[in-house]
Amino acid sequence: MSTRIFTLAFVVFCTLLAGCGAKDDPRAALKAAVQQLQANVADKNNSAVLDQLHPQFSAQGEFDREWAQRTMLLLFMRHKNIKVLALSKNSYLDATYREKGHTEAQVGLAGAENLIPDSASHFRVNMEWWLEGDEWKLARLNWE
């Protein structure tokens, strides 16, 4: 019985320690934010994506948060199923400004009304993240 209690306590301790380590590691937190953004888009969770955007968000140097909201709404209405495939991605902290992070990725985006995609696109995406408190917010988005 005491072995089970010790094992349970040890597992809980390790879990808490792992969670604390990720919070204290800005690069790990940045990677988690990127993963969450990918999941939020795939889940068609418009409000969660908007929560991840910085108030000064800009895409391609000319589009703002309202544009992002309208574009997502159109994409989510047009396609019943959305798949975001990160073919490659690299996240790193800015060497000069520790409160800025960057993600470079090759992304495939597919939309489908049923099981078979009826549209697909490939993008090279560059994202700039700004640390707000203890959360990374997407501030700049550019793609080719």
C-alpha positions as CSV (number, residue, x, y, z in Angstrom):
1,M,0.0,0.0,0.0
2,S,2.8,2.5,0.9
3,T,4.5,1.6,-2.4
4,R,1.4,2.7,-4.3
5,I,1.1,5.9,-2.4
6,F,4.8,6.7,-3.0
7,T,4.4,5.8,-6.7
8,L,1.3,8.1,-7.0
9,A,3.1,10.9,-5.2
10,F,6.2,10.5,-7.4
11,V,4.1,10.6,-10.6
12,V,2.2,13.7,-9.5
13,F,5.5,15.4,-8.5
14,C,7.1,14.6,-11.8
15,T,4.1,15.9,-13.7
16,L,4.1,19.1,-11.8
17,L,7.8,19.5,-12.2
18,A,7.5,18.9,-16.0
19,G,4.8,21.5,-16.2
20,C,6.8,24.1,-14.3
21,G,9.8,23.4,-16.5
22,A,7.9,24.2,-19.7
23,K,6.6,27.4,-18.2
24,D,10.1,28.5,-17.3
25,D,11.5,27.7,-20.7
26,P,10.4,30.4,-23.2
27,R,11.3,28.4,-26.2
28,A,9.2,25.4,-25.0
29,A,6.3,27.8,-24.4
30,L,6.8,29.3,-27.9
31,K,6.6,25.8,-29.4
32,A,3.5,25.1,-27.4
33,A,1.9,28.3,-28.7
34,V,2.6,27.2,-32.3
35,Q,1.1,23.8,-31.7
36,Q,-1.9,25.4,-30.0
37,L,-2.4,27.7,-33.0
38,Q,-2.3,24.8,-35.4
39,A,-4.8,22.8,-33.3
40,N,-7.1,25.9,-33.0
41,V,-7.2,26.4,-36.8
42,A,-7.8,22.7,-37.4
43,D,-10.6,22.6,-34.8
44,K,-12.1,25.7,-36.4
45,N,-12.0,27.5,-33.1
46,N,-12.2,31.1,-34.3
47,S,-12.2,32.7,-30.8
48,A,-9.2,30.7,-29.6
49,V,-7.2,31.7,-32.6
50,L,-8.2,35.4,-32.1
51,D,-7.1,35.0,-28.4
52,Q,-3.6,34.0,-29.7
53,L,-3.3,37.1,-31.8
54,H,-1.5,40.2,-30.4
55,P,-3.7,43.4,-30.3
56,Q,-1.2,44.8,-32.9
57,F,-1.4,41.8,-35.2
58,S,-0.5,42.3,-38.8
59,A,-0.4,39.9,-41.7
60,Q,1.6,40.6,-44.8
61,G,2.2,44.1,-43.4
62,E,-1.3,45.3,-44.3
63,F,-4.0,43.1,-42.8
64,D,-5.2,43.3,-39.2
65,R,-7.2,41.2,-36.6
66,E,-10.5,42.0,-38.3
67,W,-9.2,40.7,-41.6
68,A,-8.0,37.5,-39.7
69,Q,-11.4,37.1,-38.2
70,R,-13.3,37.5,-41.5
71,T,-10.8,35.2,-43.4
72,M,-11.2,32.5,-40.8
73,L,-15.0,32.8,-40.8
74,L,-15.0,32.4,-44.6
75,L,-12.6,29.5,-44.5
76,F,-14.5,27.7,-41.7
77,M,-17.9,28.3,-43.5
78,R,-16.5,27.1,-46.9
79,H,-15.0,23.9,-45.6
80,K,-16.5,21.4,-43.2
81,N,-13.1,19.8,-42.5
82,I,-9.8,21.7,-42.3
83,K,-6.4,20.0,-42.0
84,V,-3.3,21.9,-41.1
85,L,-0.1,20.0,-41.9
86,A,3.2,21.4,-40.6
87,L,5.6,19.8,-43.0
88,S,8.5,21.5,-41.2
89,K,8.8,24.1,-38.5
90,N,11.5,25.8,-36.6
91,S,10.8,28.1,-33.6
92,Y,13.5,30.2,-32.0
93,L,13.9,33.2,-29.7
94,D,15.2,36.5,-31.0
95,A,18.8,36.9,-30.2
96,T,18.4,40.6,-29.3
97,Y,14.9,40.7,-27.8
98,R,14.1,37.8,-25.5
99,E,10.4,38.9,-25.6
100,K,10.2,38.1,-29.3
101,G,10.1,34.7,-30.9
102,H,10.0,33.5,-34.5
103,T,8.6,30.5,-36.3
104,E,9.4,29.5,-39.8
105,A,7.3,26.7,-41.3
106,Q,6.3,24.9,-44.4
107,V,2.5,24.4,-44.1
108,G,0.0,22.5,-46.0
109,L,-3.6,23.6,-45.7
110,A,-6.4,21.4,-47.0
111,G,-10.2,21.9,-46.9
112,A,-12.9,19.4,-47.5
113,E,-16.7,19.3,-47.5
114,N,-16.5,15.5,-46.9
115,L,-13.6,13.2,-46.4
116,I,-11.7,14.0,-49.6
117,P,-10.1,17.4,-49.8
118,D,-11.5,19.7,-52.4
119,S,-8.8,22.4,-52.0
120,A,-5.2,22.4,-50.8
121,S,-2.4,24.9,-50.6
122,H,1.2,25.0,-49.6
123,F,2.8,28.0,-47.9
124,R,6.1,29.0,-46.5
125,V,5.1,30.9,-43.3
126,N,7.1,33.3,-41.1
127,M,5.6,34.2,-37.8
128,E,6.8,36.7,-35.2
129,W,5.6,36.2,-31.7
130,W,5.6,38.7,-28.8
131,L,5.7,37.7,-25.2
132,E,2.8,39.3,-23.3
133,G,3.1,38.4,-19.6
134,D,3.7,34.7,-19.8
135,E,1.9,34.1,-23.1
136,W,3.2,34.2,-26.6
137,K,0.9,36.2,-29.0
138,L,1.2,36.1,-32.7
139,A,2.1,39.6,-33.8
140,R,3.3,39.3,-37.4
141,L,2.4,36.8,-40.1
142,N,3.9,36.6,-43.6
143,W,3.7,33.9,-46.2
144,E,4.8,33.0,-49.7
